[in-house]
């Protein structure tokens, strides 16, 4: 069994309202040192396969088709 | 300036409906090898400070007070 970890982040050029809300929240709680905040997703997937190179391709396909909206989001993944 | 990366994940003992939905979606798209899926948050925070040990404590406080719900979520962070 392999484990894939996928990180989905909003592209730098796209506004991140959730990140702005978190930034505002932290400021109002006294964390004045907080600059830009970006919020993304962190997805752990168990894969019932042992073929690493096939898994690599399959996880890429999952990201492109479902996990990330590639118009506004970037993704990267690790297999372990 | 330091950059903190925070990972917030749902505790193993807590149900993850979003993860189940993603798992179901991947199955119905033909990714039959997909086992358990867990969805968490990935937060990047710019910190306008150079004091690493102070930043460490401050980020821990941000996690405890705002970023994670420690009743149902775990968190970990890295400073770079």
Backbone of each chain as nested JSON, in Angstrom:
{
  "chains": [
    {"id": "A", "residues": [
      {"number": 1, "name": "UNK", "atoms": {"N": [0.833, -1.199, 0.0], "CA": [0.0, 0.0, 0.0], "C": [0.872, 1.255, 0.0]}},
      {"number": 2, "name": "UNK", "atoms": {"N": [0.491, 2.202, -0.832], "CA": [1.202, 3.477, -0.879], "C": [0.325, 4.56, -0.254]}},
      {"number": 3, "name": "UNK", "atoms": {"N": [0.975, 5.626, 0.19], "CA": [0.212, 6.761, 0.712], "C": [0.599, 8.007, -0.066]}},
      {"number": 4, "name": "UNK", "atoms": {"N": [-0.404, 8.655, -0.636], "CA": [-0.155, 9.896, -1.362], "C": [-0.563, 11.072, -0.488]}},
      {"number": 5, "name": "UNK", "atoms": {"N": [0.254, 12.106, -0.5], "CA": [-0.085, 13.354, 0.173], "C": [-0.164, 14.443, -0.879]}},
      {"number": 6, "name": "UNK", "atoms": {"N": [-1.319, 15.073, -0.981], "CA": [-1.543, 16.083, -2.016], "C": [-1.722, 17.447, -1.352]}},
      {"number": 7, "name": "UNK", "atoms": {"N": [-1.022, 18.447, -1.872], "CA": [-1.143, 19.823, -1.394], "C": [-1.776, 20.643, -2.504]}},
      {"number": 8, "name": "UNK", "atoms": {"N": [-2.918, 21.244, -2.227], "CA": [-3.596, 22.08, -3.22], "C": [-3.562, 23.516, -2.708]}},
      {"number": 9, "name": "UNK", "atoms": {"N": [-2.979, 24.417, -3.496], "CA": [-2.87, 25.812, -3.07], "C": [-3.461, 26.724, -4.143]}},
      {"number": 10, "name": "UNK", "atoms": {"N": [-3.971, 27.873, -3.699], "CA": [-4.504, 28.86, -4.64], "C": [-3.322, 29.514, -5.361]}},
      {"number": 11, "name": "UNK", "atoms": {"N": [-3.433, 29.693, -6.662], "CA": [-2.354, 30.321, -7.428], "C": [-2.044, 31.71, -6.879]}},
      {"number": 12, "name": "UNK", "atoms": {"N": [-0.777, 32.102, -6.974], "CA": [-0.347, 33.396, -6.427], "C": [-1.143, 34.561, -7.003]}},
      {"number": 13, "name": "UNK", "atoms": {"N": [-1.556, 34.457, -8.253], "CA": [-2.24, 35.577, -8.903], "C": [-3.734, 35.65, -8.569]}},
      {"number": 14, "name": "UNK", "atoms": {"N": [-4.223, 34.667, -7.812], "CA": [-5.662, 34.602, -7.516], "C": [-5.897, 35.062, -6.074]}},
      {"number": 15, "name": "UNK", "atoms": {"N": [-6.947, 35.858, -5.874], "CA": [-7.287, 36.321, -4.528], "C": [-7.664, 35.142, -3.638]}},
      {"number": 16, "name": "UNK", "atoms": {"N": [-7.311, 35.225, -2.355], "CA": [-7.628, 34.153, -1.418], "C": [-8.427, 34.739, -0.254]}},
      {"number": 17, "name": "UNK", "atoms": {"N": [-9.75, 34.82, -0.399], "CA": [-10.572, 35.449, 0.65], "C": [-10.469, 34.721, 1.992]}},
      {"number": 18, "name": "UNK", "atoms": {"N": [-10.32, 33.4, 1.946], "CA": [-10.208, 32.656, 3.201], "C": [-8.904, 33.035, 3.928]}},
      {"number": 19, "name": "UNK", "atoms": {"N": [-7.837, 33.172, 3.129], "CA": [-6.56, 33.603, 3.715], "C": [-6.667, 35.001, 4.301]}},
      {"number": 20, "name": "UNK", "atoms": {"N": [-7.37, 35.897, 3.597], "CA": [-7.542, 37.254, 4.111], "C": [-8.337, 37.254, 5.415]}},
      {"number": 21, "name": "UNK", "atoms": {"N": [-9.351, 36.381, 5.486], "CA": [-10.156, 36.305, 6.706], "C": [-9.309, 35.81, 7.877]}},
      {"number": 22, "name": "UNK", "atoms": {"N": [-8.468, 34.81, 7.611], "CA": [-7.6, 34.289, 8.669], "C": [-6.611, 35.372, 9.105]}},
      {"number": 23, "name": "UNK", "atoms": {"N": [-6.066, 36.108, 8.141], "CA": [-5.142, 37.19, 8.455], "C": [-5.824, 38.231, 9.352]}},
      {"number": 24, "name": "UNK", "atoms": {"N": [-7.04, 38.632, 8.965], "CA": [-7.785, 39.604, 9.76], "C": [-8.055, 39.085, 11.162]}},
      {"number": 25, "name": "UNK", "atoms": {"N": [-8.419, 37.83, 11.251], "CA": [-8.679, 37.229, 12.556], "C": [-7.442, 37.243, 13.439]}},
      {"number": 26, "name": "UNK", "atoms": {"N": [-6.307, 36.871, 12.851], "CA": [-5.062, 36.845, 13.627], "C": [-4.66, 38.247, 14.079]}},
      {"number": 27, "name": "UNK", "atoms": {"N": [-4.827, 39.231, 13.179], "CA": [-4.516, 40.615, 13.55], "C": [-5.37, 41.063, 14.726]}},
      {"number": 28, "name": "UNK", "atoms": {"N": [-6.673, 40.784, 14.638], "CA": [-7.564, 41.277, 15.697], "C": [-7.334, 40.528, 17.009]}},
      {"number": 29, "name": "UNK", "atoms": {"N": [-6.625, 39.408, 16.948], "CA": [-6.287, 38.696, 18.179], "C": [-4.919, 39.111, 18.708]}},
      {"number": 30, "name": "UNK", "atoms": {"N": [-4.305, 40.097, 18.051], "CA": [-3.044, 40.62, 18.566], "C": [-1.791, 40.081, 17.893]}},
      {"number": 31, "name": "UNK", "atoms": {"N": [-1.96, 39.272, 16.873], "CA": [-0.781, 38.747, 16.161], "C": [-0.408, 39.722, 15.047]}},
      {"number": 32, "name": "UNK", "atoms": {"N": [0.149, 40.858, 15.445], "CA": [0.402, 41.944, 14.503], "C": [1.492, 41.617, 13.494]}},
      {"number": 33, "name": "UNK", "atoms": {"N": [2.335, 40.634, 13.8], "CA": [3.449, 40.293, 12.907], "C": [3.01, 39.496, 11.682]}},
      {"number": 34, "name": "UNK", "atoms": {"N": [1.73, 39.12, 11.642], "CA": [1.251, 38.272, 10.544], "C": [1.132, 39.066, 9.247]}},
      {"number": 35, "name": "UNK", "atoms": {"N": [1.805, 38.609, 8.207], "CA": [1.684, 39.204, 6.881], "C": [0.696, 38.398, 6.055]}},
      {"number": 36, "name": "UNK", "atoms": {"N": [1.045, 38.135, 4.816], "CA": [0.133, 37.422, 3.921], "C": [-0.178, 36.015, 4.437]}},
      {"number": 37, "name": "UNK", "atoms": {"N": [-1.427, 35.624, 4.314], "CA": [-1.835, 34.266, 4.691], "C": [-2.516, 33.618, 3.49]}},
      {"number": 38, "name": "UNK", "atoms": {"N": [-2.133, 32.388, 3.184], "CA": [-2.787, 31.638, 2.1], "C": [-3.273, 30.319, 2.686]}},
      {"number": 39, "name": "UNK", "atoms": {"N": [-4.516, 29.977, 2.371], "CA": [-5.08, 28.729, 2.891], "C": [-5.298, 27.754, 1.741]}},
      {"number": 40, "name": "UNK", "atoms": {"N": [-4.777, 26.562, 1.895], "CA": [-4.955, 25.535, 0.875], "C": [-5.47, 24.252, 1.49]}},
      {"number": 41, "name": "UNK", "atoms": {"N": [-5.434, 23.186, 0.692], "CA": [-5.916, 21.896, 1.182], "C": [-4.761, 20.908, 1.279]}},
      {"number": 42, "name": "UNK", "atoms": {"N": [-4.933, 19.985, 2.193], "CA": [-3.924, 18.974, 2.473], "C": [-4.677, 17.648, 2.473]}},
      {"number": 43, "name": "UNK", "atoms": {"N": [-4.393, 16.792, 1.507], "CA": [-5.201, 15.578, 1.329], "C": [-4.319, 14.341, 1.419]}},
      {"number": 44, "name": "UNK", "atoms": {"N": [-4.689, 13.424, 2.313], "CA": [-3.967, 12.154, 2.441], "C": [-4.804, 11.046, 1.816]}},
      {"number": 45, "name": "UNK", "atoms": {"N": [-4.199, 10.282, 0.93], "CA": [-4.936, 9.234, 0.211], "C": [-4.19, 7.915, 0.334]}},
      {"number": 46, "name": "UNK", "atoms": {"N": [-4.884, 6.889, 0.814], "CA": [-4.299, 5.549, 0.83], "C": [-4.574, 4.889, -0.516]}},
      {"number": 47, "name": "UNK", "atoms": {"N": [-3.551, 4.273, -1.087], "CA": [-3.693, 3.637, -2.398], "C": [-3.39, 2.149, -2.275]}},
      {"number": 48, "name": "UNK", "atoms": {"N": [-4.338, 1.319, -2.659], "CA": [-4.143, -0.129, -2.584], "C": [-3.418, -0.622, -3.829]}},
      {"number": 49, "name": "UNK", "atoms": {"N": [-2.176, -0.244, -3.944], "CA": [-1.352, -0.652, -5.064], "C": [0.098, -0.617, -4.609]}},
      {"number": 50, "name": "UNK", "atoms": {"N": [0.935, -1.343, -5.271], "CA": [2.354, -1.327, -4.919], "C": [3.189, -0.771, -6.065]}},
      {"number": 51, "name": "UNK", "atoms": {"N": [2.53, -0.499, -7.187], "CA": [3.247, -0.021, -8.379], "C": [3.419, 1.492, -8.289]}},
      {"number": 52, "name": "UNK", "atoms": {"N": [4.618, 1.878, -7.921], "CA": [4.889, 3.278, -7.633], "C": [4.733, 4.192, -8.851]}},
      {"number": 53, "name": "UNK", "atoms": {"N": [5.234, 3.747, -9.994], "CA": [5.2, 4.635, -11.159], "C": [3.767, 4.76, -11.696]}},
      {"number": 54, "name": "UNK", "atoms": {"N": [2.991, 3.667, -11.591], "CA": [1.592, 3.764, -11.994], "C": [0.844, 4.678, -11.017]}},
      {"number": 55, "name": "UNK", "atoms": {"N": [1.109, 4.5, -9.726], "CA": [0.445, 5.317, -8.705], "C": [0.712, 6.794, -8.957]}},
      {"number": 56, "name": "UNK", "atoms": {"N": [1.941, 7.103, -9.331], "CA": [2.34, 8.487, -9.62], "C": [1.423, 9.088, -10.699]}},
      {"number": 57, "name": "UNK", "atoms": {"N": [1.244, 8.354, -11.775], "CA": [0.374, 8.818, -12.867], "C": [-1.079, 8.936, -12.422]}},
      {"number": 58, "name": "UNK", "atoms": {"N": [-1.524, 7.955, -11.639], "CA": [-2.921, 7.948, -11.202], "C": [-3.205, 9.131, -10.27]}},
      {"number": 59, "name": "UNK", "atoms": {"N": [-2.272, 9.425, -9.371], "CA": [-2.49, 10.541, -8.453], "C": [-2.506, 11.858, -9.226]}},
      {"number": 60, "name": "UNK", "atoms": {"N": [-1.64, 11.958, -10.235], "CA": [-1.648, 13.149, -11.08], "C": [-3.022, 13.316, -11.742]}},
      {"number": 61, "name": "UNK", "atoms": {"N": [-3.566, 12.208, -12.242], "CA": [-4.888, 12.252, -12.875], "C": [-5.965, 12.658, -11.871]}},
      {"number": 62, "name": "UNK", "atoms": {"N": [-5.882, 12.134, -10.641], "CA": [-6.873, 12.504, -9.604], "C": [-6.821, 14.003, -9.339]}},
      {"number": 63, "name": "UNK", "atoms": {"N": [-5.614, 14.543, -9.275], "CA": [-5.465, 15.981, -9.028], "C": [-6.078, 16.788, -10.161]}},
      {"number": 64, "name": "UNK", "atoms": {"N": [-5.755, 16.405, -11.39], "CA": [-6.231, 17.157, -12.556], "C": [-7.756, 17.089, -12.685]}},
      {"number": 65, "name": "UNK", "atoms": {"N": [-8.32, 15.918, -12.352], "CA": [-9.748, 15.711, -12.608], "C": [-10.65, 16.092, -11.449]}},
      {"number": 66, "name": "UNK", "atoms": {"N": [-10.17, 15.929, -10.229], "CA": [-11.077, 16.161, -9.1], "C": [-10.493, 17.04, -7.991]}},
      {"number": 67, "name": "UNK", "atoms": {"N": [-9.263, 16.756, -7.585], "CA": [-8.779, 17.361, -6.333], "C": [-8.448, 18.839, -6.464]}},
      {"number": 68, "name": "UNK", "atoms": {"N": [-7.941, 19.241, -7.63], "CA": [-7.589, 20.646, -7.805], "C": [-8.382, 21.24, -8.965]}},
      {"number": 69, "name": "UNK", "atoms": {"N": [-8.726, 22.5, -8.843], "CA": [-9.278, 23.26, -9.961], "C": [-8.088, 23.987, -10.583]}},
      {"number": 70, "name": "UNK", "atoms": {"N": [-7.563, 23.415, -11.669], "CA": [-6.271, 23.901, -12.172], "C": [-6.348, 25.296, -12.804]}},
      {"number": 71, "name": "UNK", "atoms": {"N": [-7.558, 25.842, -12.933], "CA": [-7.665, 27.224, -13.41], "C": [-7.162, 28.185, -12.327]}},
      {"number": 72, "name": "UNK", "atoms": {"N": [-7.512, 27.902, -11.1], "CA": [-7.15, 28.818, -10.013], "C": [-6.241, 28.2, -8.956]}},
      {"number": 73, "name": "UNK", "atoms": {"N": [-5.992, 26.887, -9.063], "CA": [-5.203, 26.23, -8.014], "C": [-3.987, 25.5, -8.59]}},
      {"number": 74, "name": "UNK", "atoms": {"N": [-2.93, 25.462, -7.792], "CA": [-1.772, 24.622, -8.084], "C": [-1.846, 23.389, -7.196]}},
      {"number": 75, "name": "UNK", "atoms": {"N": [-1.158, 22.335, -7.597], "CA": [-1.072, 21.179, -6.699], "C": [0.314, 20.568, -6.798]}},
      {"number": 76, "name": "UNK", "atoms": {"N": [0.68, 19.871, -5.73], "CA": [1.859, 19.022, -5.784], "C": [1.568, 17.823, -4.909]}},
      {"number": 77, "name": "UNK", "atoms": {"N": [2.289, 16.747, -5.12], "CA": [2.005, 15.546, -4.319], "C": [3.281, 14.784, -4.04]}},
      {"number": 78, "name": "UNK", "atoms": {"N": [3.203, 13.982, -2.975], "CA": [4.31, 13.1, -2.597], "C": [3.754, 11.695, -2.438]}},
      {"number": 79, "name": "UNK", "atoms": {"N": [4.541, 10.713, -2.801], "CA": [4.155, 9.311, -2.571], "C": [5.083, 8.725, -1.522]}},
      {"number": 80, "name": "UNK", "atoms": {"N": [4.5, 8.027, -0.554], "CA": [5.342, 7.408, 0.487], "C": [4.884, 5.971, 0.73]}}
    ]},
    {"id": "B", "residues": [
      {"number": 1, "name": "UNK", "atoms": {"N": [12.199, 38.122, 7.602], "CA": [10.839, 37.556, 7.541], "C": [10.888, 36.039, 7.573]}},
      {"number": 2, "name": "UNK", "atoms": {"N": [10.024, 35.45, 8.362], "CA": [9.929, 33.994, 8.422], "C": [8.635, 33.549, 7.758]}},
      {"number": 3, "name": "UNK", "atoms": {"N": [8.628, 32.319, 7.318], "CA": [7.401, 31.77, 6.755], "C": [7.003, 30.522, 7.541]}},
      {"number": 4, "name": "UNK", "atoms": {"N": [5.781, 30.518, 8.04], "CA": [5.286, 29.347, 8.764], "C": [4.346, 28.564, 7.853]}},
      {"number": 5, "name": "UNK", "atoms": {"N": [4.467, 27.262, 7.886], "CA": [3.546, 26.389, 7.173], "C": [2.836, 25.529, 8.211]}},
      {"number": 6, "name": "UNK", "atoms": {"N": [1.51, 25.625, 8.233], "CA": [0.729, 24.909, 9.242], "C": [-0.129, 23.847, 8.553]}},
      {"number": 7, "name": "UNK", "atoms": {"N": [-0.107, 22.645, 9.095], "CA": [-0.931, 21.548, 8.591], "C": [-1.959, 21.214, 9.659]}},
      {"number": 8, "name": "UNK", "atoms": {"N": [-3.231, 21.322, 9.31], "CA": [-4.293, 20.996, 10.257], "C": [-5.024, 19.766, 9.729]}},
      {"number": 9, "name": "UNK", "atoms": {"N": [-5.064, 18.723, 10.526], "CA": [-5.703, 17.478, 10.086], "C": [-6.742, 17.049, 11.105]}},
      {"number": 10, "name": "UNK", "atoms": {"N": [-7.766, 16.354, 10.616], "CA": [-8.793, 15.83, 11.519], "C": [-8.212, 14.649, 12.294]}},
      {"number": 11, "name": "UNK", "atoms": {"N": [-8.467, 14.581, 13.593], "CA": [-7.931, 13.474, 14.399], "C": [-8.398, 12.132, 13.848]}},
      {"number": 12, "name": "UNK", "atoms": {"N": [-7.559, 11.122, 14.0], "CA": [-7.863, 9.796, 13.449], "C": [-9.204, 9.259, 13.97]}},
      {"number": 13, "name": "UNK", "atoms": {"N": [-9.552, 9.589, 15.211], "CA": [-10.767, 9.022, 15.808], "C": [-12.034, 9.762, 15.384]}},
      {"number": 14, "name": "UNK", "atoms": {"N": [-11.883, 10.844, 14.62], "CA": [-13.032, 11.666, 14.246], "C": [-13.405, 11.394, 12.782]}},
      {"number": 15, "name": "UNK", "atoms": {"N": [-14.71, 11.284, 12.524], "CA": [-15.171, 11.061, 11.151], "C": [-14.806, 12.244, 10.259]}},
      {"number": 16, "name": "UNK", "atoms": {"N": [-14.493, 11.97, 9.002], "CA": [-14.125, 13.02, 8.046], "C": [-15.049, 12.933, 6.837]}},
      {"number": 17, "name": "UNK", "atoms": {"N": [-16.216, 13.591, 6.923], "CA": [-17.183, 13.501, 5.827], "C": [-16.637, 14.026, 4.497]}},
      {"number": 18, "name": "UNK", "atoms": {"N": [-15.804, 15.064, 4.564], "CA": [-15.235, 15.605, 3.325], "C": [-14.311, 14.567, 2.678]}},
      {"number": 19, "name": "UNK", "atoms": {"N": [-13.535, 13.891, 3.512], "CA": [-12.662, 12.83, 3.0], "C": [-13.473, 11.7, 2.384]}},
      {"number": 20, "name": "UNK", "atoms": {"N": [-14.586, 11.342, 3.035], "CA": [-15.44, 10.283, 2.493], "C": [-16.037, 10.685, 1.154]}},
      {"number": 21, "name": "UNK", "atoms": {"N": [-16.424, 11.957, 1.038], "CA": [-16.99, 12.452, -0.222], "C": [-15.948, 12.392, -1.336]}},
      {"number": 22, "name": "UNK", "atoms": {"N": [-14.719, 12.783, -1.022], "CA": [-13.648, 12.73, -2.027], "C": [-13.386, 11.279, -2.428]}},
      {"number": 23, "name": "UNK", "atoms": {"N": [-13.367, 10.385, -1.434], "CA": [-13.159, 8.964, -1.719], "C": [-14.253, 8.444, -2.664]}},
      {"number": 24, "name": "UNK", "atoms": {"N": [-15.505, 8.785, -2.343], "CA": [-16.615, 8.351, -3.196], "C": [-16.495, 8.903, -4.6]}},
      {"number": 25, "name": "UNK", "atoms": {"N": [-16.119, 10.161, -4.697], "CA": [-15.937, 10.781, -6.009], "C": [-14.862, 10.091, -6.818]}},
      {"number": 26, "name": "UNK", "atoms": {"N": [-13.73, 9.804, -6.178], "CA": [-12.627, 9.142, -6.893], "C": [-13.035, 7.739, -7.324]}},
      {"number": 27, "name": "UNK", "atoms": {"N": [-13.751, 7.01, -6.447], "CA": [-14.223, 5.669, -6.825], "C": [-15.114, 5.734, -8.05]}},
      {"number": 28, "name": "UNK", "atoms": {"N": [-16.062, 6.67, -8.029], "CA": [-17.025, 6.73, -9.134], "C": [-16.365, 7.217, -10.427]}},
      {"number": 29, "name": "UNK", "atoms": {"N": [-15.158, 7.779, -10.311], "CA": [-14.427, 8.182, -11.514], "C": [-13.482, 7.08, -11.989]}},
      {"number": 30, "name": "UNK", "atoms": {"N": [-13.518, 5.927, -11.323], "CA": [-12.729, 4.795, -11.781], "C": [-11.424, 4.58, -11.036]}},
      {"number": 31, "name": "UNK", "atoms": {"N": [-11.171, 5.391, -9.996], "CA": [-9.947, 5.189, -9.217], "C": [-10.232, 4.192, -8.094]}},
      {"number": 32, "name": "UNK", "atoms": {"N": [-10.351, 2.908, -8.497], "CA": [-10.782, 1.868, -7.559], "C": [-9.735, 1.585, -6.489]}},
      {"number": 33, "name": "UNK", "atoms": {"N": [-8.479, 1.959, -6.737], "CA": [-7.412, 1.648, -5.773], "C": [-7.408, 2.559, -4.558]}},
      {"number": 34, "name": "UNK", "atoms": {"N": [-8.28, 3.573, -4.585], "CA": [-8.275, 4.554, -3.499], "C": [-8.869, 3.966, -2.223]}},
      {"number": 35, "name": "UNK", "atoms": {"N": [-8.117, 4.017, -1.145], "CA": [-8.609, 3.597, 0.159], "C": [-9.042, 4.824, 0.95]}},
      {"number": 36, "name": "UNK", "atoms": {"N": [-8.673, 4.867, 2.217], "CA": [-9.106, 5.96, 3.079], "C": [-8.564, 7.306, 2.581]}},
      {"number": 37, "name": "UNK", "atoms": {"N": [-9.415, 8.321, 2.625], "CA": [-9.007, 9.683, 2.257], "C": [-9.285, 10.606, 3.44]}},
      {"number": 38, "name": "UNK", "atoms": {"N": [-8.328, 11.443, 3.782], "CA": [-8.525, 12.437, 4.839], "C": [-8.188, 13.805, 4.248]}},
      {"number": 39, "name": "UNK", "atoms": {"N": [-9.049, 14.77, 4.506], "CA": [-8.825, 16.119, 3.971], "C": [-8.529, 17.075, 5.127]}},
      {"number": 40, "name": "UNK", "atoms": {"N": [-7.44, 17.798, 5.018], "CA": [-7.087, 18.774, 6.042], "C": [-6.782, 20.119, 5.424]}},
      {"number": 41, "name": "UNK", "atoms": {"N": [-6.23, 21.019, 6.237], "CA": [-5.893, 22.347, 5.75], "C": [-4.389, 22.552, 5.743]}},
      {"number": 42, "name": "UNK", "atoms": {"N": [-3.982, 23.398, 4.821], "CA": [-2.573, 23.701, 4.615], "C": [-2.492, 25.221, 4.594]}},
      {"number": 43, "name": "UNK", "atoms": {"N": [-1.85, 25.817, 5.584], "CA": [-1.888, 27.272, 5.737], "C": [-0.468, 27.838, 5.704]}},
      {"number": 44, "name": "UNK", "atoms": {"N": [-0.231, 28.791, 4.806], "CA": [1.065, 29.466, 4.736], "C": [0.924, 30.863, 5.338]}},
      {"number": 45, "name": "UNK", "atoms": {"N": [1.808, 31.203, 6.264], "CA": [1.72, 32.489, 6.963], "C": [3.07, 33.193, 6.899]}},
      {"number": 46, "name": "UNK", "atoms": {"N": [3.064, 34.412, 6.384], "CA": [4.285, 35.227, 6.431], "C": [4.334, 35.952, 7.765]}},
      {"number": 47, "name": "UNK", "atoms": {"N": [5.51, 35.907, 8.401], "CA": [5.661, 36.54, 9.71], "C": [6.731, 37.617, 9.62]}},
      {"number": 48, "name": "UNK", "atoms": {"N": [6.356, 38.853, 9.972], "CA": [7.307, 39.961, 9.928], "C": [8.116, 39.998, 11.217]}},
      {"number": 49, "name": "UNK", "atoms": {"N": [8.938, 39.002, 11.374], "CA": [9.803, 38.92, 12.543], "C": [11.014, 38.09, 12.163]}},
      {"number": 50, "name": "UNK", "atoms": {"N": [12.084, 38.257, 12.894], "CA": [13.281, 37.471, 12.609], "C": [13.624, 36.566, 13.784]}},
      {"number": 51, "name": "UNK", "atoms": {"N": [12.865, 36.709, 14.875], "CA": [13.143, 35.934, 16.081], "C": [12.474, 34.572, 15.973]}},
      {"number": 52, "name": "UNK", "atoms": {"N": [13.278, 33.58, 15.67], "CA": [12.768, 32.256, 15.369], "C": [12.081, 31.595, 16.564]}},
      {"number": 53, "name": "UNK", "atoms": {"N": [12.688, 31.704, 17.736], "CA": [12.115, 31.001, 18.883], "C": [10.83, 31.683, 19.336]}},
      {"number": 54, "name": "UNK", "atoms": {"N": [10.782, 33.021, 19.207], "CA": [9.534, 33.712, 19.55], "C": [8.457, 33.343, 18.528]}},
      {"number": 55, "name": "UNK", "atoms": {"N": [8.838, 33.32, 17.236], "CA": [7.879, 32.982, 16.182], "C": [7.289, 31.595, 16.416]}},
      {"number": 56, "name": "UNK", "atoms": {"N": [8.131, 30.687, 16.857], "CA": [7.697, 29.315, 17.145], "C": [6.543, 29.316, 18.16]}},
      {"number": 57, "name": "UNK", "atoms": {"N": [6.748, 30.056, 19.256], "CA": [5.708, 30.148, 20.286], "C": [4.448, 30.834, 19.775]}},
      {"number": 58, "name": "UNK", "atoms": {"N": [4.656, 31.891, 18.959], "CA": [3.504, 32.653, 18.462], "C": [2.667, 31.796, 17.515]}},
      {"number": 59, "name": "UNK", "atoms": {"N": [3.338, 31.031, 16.652], "CA": [2.594, 30.194, 15.708], "C": [1.826, 29.109, 16.465]}},
      {"number": 60, "name": "UNK", "atoms": {"N": [2.462, 28.572, 17.501], "CA": [1.763, 27.584, 18.332], "C": [0.49, 28.205, 18.919]}},
      {"number": 61, "name": "UNK", "atoms": {"N": [0.599, 29.444, 19.416], "CA": [-0.565, 30.131, 19.982], "C": [-1.635, 30.366, 18.919]}},
      {"number": 62, "name": "UNK", "atoms": {"N": [-1.218, 30.75, 17.685], "CA": [-2.191, 30.95, 16.596], "C": [-2.96, 29.654, 16.322]}},
      {"number": 63, "name": "UNK", "atoms": {"N": [-2.23, 28.537, 16.311], "CA": [-2.867, 27.245, 16.048], "C": [-3.887, 26.918, 17.132]}},
      {"number": 64, "name": "UNK", "atoms": {"N": [-3.463, 27.087, 18.394], "CA": [-4.334, 26.727, 19.519], "C": [-5.582, 27.608, 19.563]}},
      {"number": 65, "name": "UNK", "atoms": {"N": [-5.401, 28.909, 19.224], "CA": [-6.495, 29.853, 19.427], "C": [-7.402, 30.005, 18.217]}},
      {"number": 66, "name": "UNK", "atoms": {"N": [-6.842, 29.849, 16.994], "CA": [-7.671, 30.133, 15.814], "C": [-7.595, 29.065, 14.734]}},
      {"number": 67, "name": "UNK", "atoms": {"N": [-6.394, 28.626, 14.402], "CA": [-6.245, 27.842, 13.172], "C": [-6.787, 26.424, 13.291]}},
      {"number": 68, "name": "UNK", "atoms": {"N": [-6.637, 25.824, 14.465], "CA": [-7.111, 24.449, 14.644], "C": [-8.152, 24.397, 15.747]}},
      {"number": 69, "name": "UNK", "atoms": {"N": [-9.123, 23.533, 15.588], "CA": [-10.048, 23.208, 16.666], "C": [-9.477, 21.967, 17.342]}},
      {"number": 70, "name": "UNK", "atoms": {"N": [-8.791, 22.173, 18.465], "CA": [-8.002, 21.074, 19.03], "C": [-8.85, 19.954, 19.629]}},
      {"number": 71, "name": "UNK", "atoms": {"N": [-10.159, 20.163, 19.7], "CA": [-11.018, 19.065, 20.15], "C": [-11.069, 17.973, 19.082]}},
      {"number": 72, "name": "UNK", "atoms": {"N": [-11.137, 18.381, 17.825], "CA": [-11.284, 17.384, 16.756], "C": [-10.13, 17.409, 15.754]}},
      {"number": 73, "name": "UNK", "atoms": {"N": [-9.212, 18.36, 15.895], "CA": [-8.14, 18.47, 14.901], "C": [-6.753, 18.429, 15.544]}},
      {"number": 74, "name": "UNK", "atoms": {"N": [-5.807, 17.879, 14.817], "CA": [-4.396, 17.952, 15.177], "C": [-3.742, 19.015, 14.307]}},
      {"number": 75, "name": "UNK", "atoms": {"N": [-2.616, 19.537, 14.757], "CA": [-1.876, 20.456, 13.895], "C": [-0.386, 20.218, 14.064]}},
      {"number": 76, "name": "UNK", "atoms": {"N": [0.349, 20.595, 13.024], "CA": [1.8, 20.68, 13.141], "C": [2.247, 21.828, 12.26]}},
      {"number": 77, "name": "UNK", "atoms": {"N": [3.43, 22.348, 12.533], "CA": [3.879, 23.494, 11.741], "C": [5.374, 23.434, 11.533]}},
      {"number": 78, "name": "UNK", "atoms": {"N": [5.789, 24.136, 10.495], "CA": [7.211, 24.258, 10.179], "C": [7.519, 25.738, 10.018]}},
      {"number": 79, "name": "UNK", "atoms": {"N": [8.707, 26.14, 10.417], "CA": [9.148, 27.515, 10.189], "C": [10.297, 27.502, 9.19]}},
      {"number": 80, "name": "UNK", "atoms": {"N": [10.235, 28.394, 8.22], "CA": [11.321, 28.438, 7.229], "C": [11.723, 29.89, 7.0]}}
    ]}
  ]
}
